[in-house]
Amino acid sequence: MIQRFEKLVTGITRIYKSIQKIKKNQMNILGLKGTHVMCLHFLSRYPEGLTAARLSQLCNEDKAGISRILADLEQKRLIRYRDQESKKKYRAKAMLTETGKNEALKIKKLILRAVKAGGKGLAEKELEIFYRALFTIAENLEQVSLQIKNENI
């Protein structure tokens, strides 16, 4: 059981670090930060726009972090808000500008390259099983995390 724990933690850590390196290196080329990747990705999937709260859920980031990312993206003119008059941007929907759409397309190509490389040597059925198992483990560990938090050990 301890060996499974070691394999799980070291495997996920290696994957995470590799993803972070890819994001950092490639985003530097585009003049962006790694933290911008998921926001641009999800905004490209929802052309009608997303609120900061919804982006926070989709990106699995805290609202303060998403607000900083959106401020960066707005400053770079990669996003705009549907309701420009609103003083409360956290409730307004952020949308990609044309420049933002172009950057999101570049990011999509990088994502596809990384996903393809990550699954190299695995059959489609193996990848399906892997992702199902990965998310089952994630959900189970989230439950354990909540239980431990509530126990105040």
HELIX and SHEET records of a PDB file:
HELIX    1   1 ILE A    2  LEU A   30  1                                  29    
HELIX    2   2 HIS A   36  ARG A   45  1                                  10    
HELIX    3   3 ALA A   52  CYS A   59  1                                   8    
HELIX    4   4 LYS A   63  GLN A   75  1                                  13    
HELIX    5   5 GLU A   98  GLY A  118  1                                  21    
HELIX    6   6 GLU A  124  GLU A  151  1                                  28    
SHEET    1   A 2 ILE A  79  TYR A  81  0                                        
SHEET    2   A 2 ALA A  94  LEU A  96 -1                                        
END                                                                             
